[in-house]
Amino acid sequence: MPIKVTERHGEPGEWFLKRFKRVCVKSGLFRELKKRRFFEKPSDKRRREHKEAIRQAKRAERLKARRGARSRR
């Protein structure tokens, strides 16, 4: 997925770079580059993904419980 940012008429260079960086962060490009910087063994990758899935499930559960508590008020 190519990232494309066009410079607006009369836009200072710093603002353009700031917009470009924001687009890169939102697209996950920096996270992907950081992840691919070193080789990760398949077993380590499975372990990491499993831990991330558990963390996301716990977070979703907490958010669901918080939303339920708000509606009971």
The first five atom37 places (N, CA, C, CB, O) and aatype in JSON, in Angstrom:
{
  "aatype": [12, 14, 9, 11, 19, 16, 6, 1, 8, 7, 6, 14, 7, 6, 17, 13, 10, 11, 1, 13, 11, 1, 19, 4, 19, 11, 15, 7, 10, 13, 1, 6, 10, 11, 11, 1, 1, 13, 13, 6, 11, 14, 15, 3, 11, 1, 1, 1, 6, 8, 11, 6, 0, 9, 1, 5, 0, 11, 1, 0, 6, 1, 10, 11, 0, 1, 1, 7, 0, 1, 15, 1, 1],
  "atom_mask": [
    [1, 1, 1, 1, 1],
    [1, 1, 1, 1, 1],
    [1, 1, 1, 1, 1],
    [1, 1, 1, 1, 1],
    [1, 1, 1, 1, 1],
    [1, 1, 1, 1, 1],
    [1, 1, 1, 1, 1],
    [1, 1, 1, 1, 1],
    [1, 1, 1, 1, 1],
    [1, 1, 1, 0, 1],
    [1, 1, 1, 1, 1],
    [1, 1, 1, 1, 1],
    [1, 1, 1, 0, 1],
    [1, 1, 1, 1, 1],
    [1, 1, 1, 1, 1],
    [1, 1, 1, 1, 1],
    [1, 1, 1, 1, 1],
    [1, 1, 1, 1, 1],
    [1, 1, 1, 1, 1],
    [1, 1, 1, 1, 1],
    [1, 1, 1, 1, 1],
    [1, 1, 1, 1, 1],
    [1, 1, 1, 1, 1],
    [1, 1, 1, 1, 1],
    [1, 1, 1, 1, 1],
    [1, 1, 1, 1, 1],
    [1, 1, 1, 1, 1],
    [1, 1, 1, 0, 1],
    [1, 1, 1, 1, 1],
    [1, 1, 1, 1, 1],
    [1, 1, 1, 1, 1],
    [1, 1, 1, 1, 1],
    [1, 1, 1, 1, 1],
    [1, 1, 1, 1, 1],
    [1, 1, 1, 1, 1],
    [1, 1, 1, 1, 1],
    [1, 1, 1, 1, 1],
    [1, 1, 1, 1, 1],
    [1, 1, 1, 1, 1],
    [1, 1, 1, 1, 1],
    [1, 1, 1, 1, 1],
    [1, 1, 1, 1, 1],
    [1, 1, 1, 1, 1],
    [1, 1, 1, 1, 1],
    [1, 1, 1, 1, 1],
    [1, 1, 1, 1, 1],
    [1, 1, 1, 1, 1],
    [1, 1, 1, 1, 1],
    [1, 1, 1, 1, 1],
    [1, 1, 1, 1, 1],
    [1, 1, 1, 1, 1],
    [1, 1, 1, 1, 1],
    [1, 1, 1, 1, 1],
    [1, 1, 1, 1, 1],
    [1, 1, 1, 1, 1],
    [1, 1, 1, 1, 1],
    [1, 1, 1, 1, 1],
    [1, 1, 1, 1, 1],
    [1, 1, 1, 1, 1],
    [1, 1, 1, 1, 1],
    [1, 1, 1, 1, 1],
    [1, 1, 1, 1, 1],
    [1, 1, 1, 1, 1],
    [1, 1, 1, 1, 1],
    [1, 1, 1, 1, 1],
    [1, 1, 1, 1, 1],
    [1, 1, 1, 1, 1],
    [1, 1, 1, 0, 1],
    [1, 1, 1, 1, 1],
    [1, 1, 1, 1, 1],
    [1, 1, 1, 1, 1],
    [1, 1, 1, 1, 1],
    [1, 1, 1, 1, 1]
  ],
  "atom_positions": [
    [[0.84, -1.17, 0.0], [0.0, 0.0, 0.0], [0.89, 1.23, 0.0], [-0.96, -0.01, 1.21], [1.48, 1.56, 1.03]],
    [[0.99, 1.91, -1.1], [1.83, 3.11, -1.14], [1.18, 4.26, -0.37], [2.1, 3.54, -2.59], [-0.04, 4.42, -0.36]],
    [[2.03, 5.04, 0.25], [1.56, 6.22, 0.99], [1.78, 7.42, 0.09], [2.31, 6.38, 2.37], [2.89, 7.67, -0.39]],
    [[0.7, 8.17, -0.12], [0.79, 9.3, -1.03], [0.26, 10.54, -0.32], [-0.01, 9.02, -2.34], [-0.89, 10.57, 0.13]],
    [[1.1, 11.55, -0.23], [0.72, 12.82, 0.37], [1.16, 13.91, -0.6], [1.36, 13.01, 1.79], [2.33, 13.98, -0.97]],
    [[0.21, 14.74, -0.99], [0.56, 15.82, -1.92], [0.67, 17.13, -1.15], [-0.51, 15.93, -3.06], [-0.08, 17.38, -0.2]],
    [[1.6, 17.95, -1.57], [1.81, 19.23, -0.91], [0.7, 20.2, -1.33], [3.21, 19.8, -1.26], [0.38, 20.33, -2.51]],
    [[0.15, 20.87, -0.34], [-0.9, 21.85, -0.61], [-0.27, 23.17, -1.04], [-1.8, 22.05, 0.63], [0.87, 23.47, -0.7]],
    [[-1.03, 23.94, -1.79], [-0.54, 25.23, -2.3], [-0.17, 26.15, -1.15], [-1.59, 25.9, -3.2], [-1.0, 26.42, -0.28]],
    [[1.07, 26.62, -1.13], [1.52, 27.55, -0.11], [1.78, 26.93, 1.24], [0.0, 0.0, 0.0], [1.91, 27.65, 2.23]],
    [[1.86, 25.61, 1.31], [2.06, 24.93, 2.59], [3.55, 24.89, 2.94], [1.49, 23.49, 2.54], [4.38, 24.51, 2.11]],
    [[3.9, 25.28, 4.16], [5.31, 25.21, 4.56], [5.79, 23.75, 4.6], [5.52, 25.88, 5.93], [5.01, 22.83, 4.83]],
    [[7.08, 23.57, 4.38], [7.65, 22.23, 4.35], [7.48, 21.46, 5.65], [0.0, 0.0, 0.0], [7.3, 20.25, 5.64]],
    [[7.54, 22.18, 6.8], [7.41, 21.5, 8.09], [6.01, 20.9, 8.24], [7.69, 22.47, 9.25], [5.86, 19.79, 8.77]],
    [[4.99, 21.63, 7.78], [3.62, 21.12, 7.89], [3.43, 19.89, 7.02], [2.6, 22.21, 7.5], [2.77, 18.93, 7.4]],
    [[4.04, 19.94, 5.83], [3.95, 18.8, 4.91], [4.58, 17.57, 5.54], [4.63, 19.12, 3.57], [4.0, 16.48, 5.5]],
    [[5.78, 17.73, 6.13], [6.44, 16.6, 6.77], [5.63, 16.07, 7.95], [7.84, 17.01, 7.25], [5.55, 14.86, 8.18]],
    [[5.03, 16.98, 8.69], [4.21, 16.59, 9.84], [3.01, 15.75, 9.38], [3.73, 17.84, 10.62], [2.67, 14.73, 9.99]],
    [[2.36, 16.19, 8.29], [1.24, 15.42, 7.75], [1.7, 14.06, 7.25], [0.55, 16.19, 6.62], [1.02, 13.06, 7.46]],
    [[2.86, 14.03, 6.58], [3.39, 12.77, 6.07], [3.67, 11.79, 7.22], [4.67, 13.02, 5.26], [3.32, 10.62, 7.13]],
    [[4.3, 12.29, 8.28], [4.59, 11.42, 9.42], [3.31, 10.89, 10.05], [5.42, 12.18, 10.47], [3.24, 9.72, 10.43]],
    [[2.31, 11.74, 10.16], [1.03, 11.33, 10.74], [0.39, 10.21, 9.91], [0.08, 12.54, 10.85], [-0.13, 9.25, 10.47]],
    [[0.44, 10.35, 8.58], [-0.12, 9.32, 7.7], [0.66, 8.01, 7.86], [-0.08, 9.8, 6.22], [0.06, 6.94, 7.87]],
    [[1.98, 8.1, 7.99], [2.8, 6.9, 8.16], [2.47, 6.19, 9.47], [4.29, 7.26, 8.12], [2.39, 4.97, 9.51]],
    [[2.29, 6.95, 10.53], [1.98, 6.36, 11.83], [0.61, 5.69, 11.78], [2.02, 7.43, 12.96], [0.44, 4.57, 12.25]],
    [[-0.38, 6.38, 11.2], [-1.74, 5.83, 11.14], [-1.8, 4.57, 10.29], [-2.7, 6.88, 10.58], [-2.58, 3.67, 10.57]],
    [[-0.98, 4.51, 9.26], [-1.0, 3.33, 8.39], [-0.25, 2.14, 9.01], [-0.39, 3.67, 7.03], [-0.38, 1.02, 8.53]],
    [[0.52, 2.39, 10.07], [1.25, 1.31, 10.73], [2.6, 1.03, 10.09], [0.0, 0.0, 0.0], [3.21, 0.0, 10.36]],
    [[3.07, 1.92, 9.26], [4.33, 1.71, 8.55], [5.51, 1.61, 9.52], [4.57, 2.83, 7.55], [6.34, 0.71, 9.39]],
    [[5.59, 2.53, 10.49], [6.71, 2.51, 11.42], [6.71, 1.25, 12.27], [6.68, 3.75, 12.31], [7.76, 0.67, 12.54]],
    [[5.51, 0.82, 12.69], [5.4, -0.4, 13.5], [5.88, -1.61, 12.69], [3.93, -0.61, 13.97], [6.58, -2.48, 13.21]],
    [[5.5, -1.65, 11.41], [5.9, -2.76, 10.54], [7.41, -2.75, 10.31], [5.16, -2.67, 9.18], [8.04, -3.81, 10.32]],
    [[7.99, -1.58, 10.1], [9.44, -1.5, 9.91], [10.19, -1.97, 11.15], [9.85, -0.07, 9.55], [11.18, -2.68, 11.05]],
    [[9.7, -1.55, 12.3], [10.34, -1.94, 13.56], [10.25, -3.46, 13.75], [9.67, -1.2, 14.74], [11.2, -4.09, 14.22]],
    [[9.1, -4.03, 13.38], [8.89, -5.46, 13.54], [9.8, -6.27, 12.61], [7.43, -5.81, 13.29], [10.3, -7.33, 12.98]],
    [[10.02, -5.76, 11.4], [10.82, -6.49, 10.42], [12.32, -6.19, 10.5], [10.33, -6.16, 9.04], [13.1, -6.68, 9.69]],
    [[12.71, -5.4, 11.47], [14.11, -5.01, 11.57], [15.01, -6.22, 11.84], [14.28, -3.98, 12.67], [16.13, -6.3, 11.33]],
    [[14.51, -7.16, 12.64], [15.27, -8.36, 12.97], [14.43, -9.58, 12.66], [15.71, -8.36, 14.45], [13.2, -9.52, 12.68]],
    [[15.09, -10.68, 12.37], [14.39, -11.92, 12.09], [13.76, -12.43, 13.38], [15.34, -12.98, 11.48], [14.36, -12.39, 14.45]],
    [[12.52, -12.93, 13.24], [11.82, -13.5, 14.39], [11.51, -14.96, 14.07], [10.5, -12.7, 14.72], [10.9, -15.28, 13.05]],
    [[11.95, -15.84, 14.96], [11.71, -17.26, 14.74], [10.2, -17.52, 14.74], [12.41, -18.12, 15.82], [9.46, -16.85, 15.46]],
    [[9.75, -18.48, 13.94], [8.31, -18.78, 13.88], [7.71, -19.1, 15.25], [8.07, -19.94, 12.94], [6.58, -18.7, 15.54]],
    [[8.45, -19.82, 16.09], [7.92, -20.16, 17.42], [7.77, -18.9, 18.27], [8.84, -21.18, 18.12], [6.8, -18.76, 19.02]],
    [[8.73, -17.99, 18.16], [8.63, -16.74, 18.91], [7.48, -15.88, 18.39], [9.96, -15.96, 18.83], [6.8, -15.2, 19.16]],
    [[7.28, -15.92, 17.08], [6.19, -15.15, 16.48], [4.84, -15.68, 16.97], [6.27, -15.22, 14.94], [3.96, -14.89, 17.3]],
    [[4.67, -16.99, 17.01], [3.43, -17.58, 17.51], [3.2, -17.21, 18.97], [3.45, -19.11, 17.36], [2.08, -16.86, 19.36]],
    [[4.25, -17.27, 19.75], [4.16, -16.94, 21.18], [3.76, -15.47, 21.36], [5.5, -17.21, 21.89], [2.89, -15.16, 22.18]],
    [[4.38, -14.59, 20.6], [4.07, -13.17, 20.7], [2.63, -12.88, 20.27], [5.05, -12.35, 19.85], [1.91, -12.13, 20.93]],
    [[2.21, -13.49, 19.16], [0.86, -13.27, 18.68], [-0.18, -13.8, 19.66], [0.67, -13.93, 17.32], [-1.24, -13.2, 19.84]],
    [[0.13, -14.93, 20.3], [-0.77, -15.5, 21.3], [-0.91, -14.55, 22.49], [-0.26, -16.88, 21.77], [-2.02, -14.31, 22.97]],
    [[0.21, -14.01, 22.96], [0.17, -13.06, 24.08], [-0.61, -11.8, 23.71], [1.59, -12.69, 24.51], [-1.37, -11.28, 24.52]],
    [[-0.42, -11.31, 22.48], [-1.15, -10.14, 22.02], [-2.64, -10.4, 21.96], [-0.64, -9.7, 20.65], [-3.44, -9.54, 22.33]],
    [[-3.02, -11.59, 21.5], [-4.44, -11.94, 21.43], [-5.06, -11.98, 22.82], [-4.63, -13.3, 20.72], [-6.18, -11.51, 23.02]],
    [[-4.33, -12.54, 23.78], [-4.83, -12.57, 25.17], [-4.98, -11.15, 25.7], [-3.87, -13.39, 26.07], [-5.99, -10.83, 26.32]],
    [[-3.99, -10.33, 25.46], [-4.02, -8.94, 25.93], [-5.22, -8.19, 25.32], [-2.7, -8.21, 25.58], [-5.91, -7.45, 26.02]],
    [[-5.45, -8.38, 24.03], [-6.56, -7.7, 23.37], [-7.91, -8.19, 23.89], [-6.49, -7.9, 21.87], [-8.84, -7.41, 24.05]],
    [[-8.01, -9.5, 24.16], [-9.26, -10.05, 24.68], [-9.55, -9.5, 26.08], [-9.2, -11.59, 24.72], [-10.69, -9.16, 26.39]],
    [[-8.51, -9.42, 26.92], [-8.7, -8.86, 28.26], [-9.11, -7.4, 28.2], [-7.41, -9.01, 29.09], [-9.96, -6.95, 28.96]],
    [[-8.5, -6.66, 27.29], [-8.83, -5.24, 27.15], [-10.27, -5.08, 26.68], [-7.86, -4.55, 26.16], [-11.0, -4.23, 27.18]],
    [[-10.69, -5.9, 25.71], [-12.06, -5.83, 25.21], [-13.05, -6.17, 26.33], [-12.25, -6.79, 24.02], [-14.11, -5.56, 26.43]],
    [[-12.69, -7.14, 27.15], [-13.55, -7.52, 28.27], [-13.68, -6.38, 29.28], [-12.99, -8.78, 28.96], [-14.77, -6.11, 29.79]],
    [[-12.56, -5.72, 29.57], [-12.59, -4.58, 30.5], [-13.47, -3.46, 29.95], [-11.17, -4.06, 30.78], [-14.28, -2.89, 30.68]],
    [[-13.3, -3.15, 28.66], [-14.1, -2.09, 28.06], [-15.58, -2.45, 28.05], [-13.62, -1.82, 26.64], [-16.44, -1.59, 28.27]],
    [[-15.89, -3.71, 27.79], [-17.27, -4.16, 27.79], [-17.87, -4.04, 29.18], [-17.37, -5.61, 27.28], [-19.01, -3.6, 29.33]],
    [[-17.11, -4.41, 30.2], [-17.58, -4.31, 31.58], [-17.78, -2.84, 31.96], [-16.58, -4.99, 32.54], [-18.74, -2.5, 32.66]],
    [[-16.88, -1.98, 31.52], [-16.99, -0.56, 31.83], [-18.23, 0.04, 31.18], [-15.73, 0.2, 31.36], [-18.94, 0.83, 31.8]],
    [[-18.5, -0.35, 29.94], [-19.69, 0.16, 29.25], [-20.97, -0.35, 29.92], [-19.66, -0.26, 27.76], [-21.96, 0.37, 30.02]],
    [[-20.93, -1.59, 30.37], [-22.08, -2.15, 31.07], [-22.35, -1.45, 32.39], [0.0, 0.0, 0.0], [-23.5, -1.27, 32.77]],
    [[-21.3, -1.05, 33.09], [-21.45, -0.35, 34.37], [-22.05, 1.04, 34.13], [-20.09, -0.23, 35.1], [-22.83, 1.52, 34.95]],
    [[-21.7, 1.67, 33.04], [-22.24, 3.0, 32.74], [-23.73, 2.94, 32.45], [-21.49, 3.63, 31.56], [-24.48, 3.83, 32.85]],
    [[-24.17, 1.9, 31.76], [-25.57, 1.83, 31.37], [-26.46, 1.46, 32.56], [-25.75, 0.82, 30.25], [-27.66, 1.72, 32.52]],
    [[-25.91, 0.87, 33.6], [-26.69, 0.5, 34.79], [-26.98, 1.67, 35.69], [-25.97, -0.57, 35.56], [-27.85, 1.58, 36.56]],
    [[-26.27, 2.76, 35.53], [-26.45, 3.92, 36.42], [-27.8, 4.53, 36.33], [-25.45, 4.96, 36.13], [-28.08, 5.51, 37.02]]
  ]
}
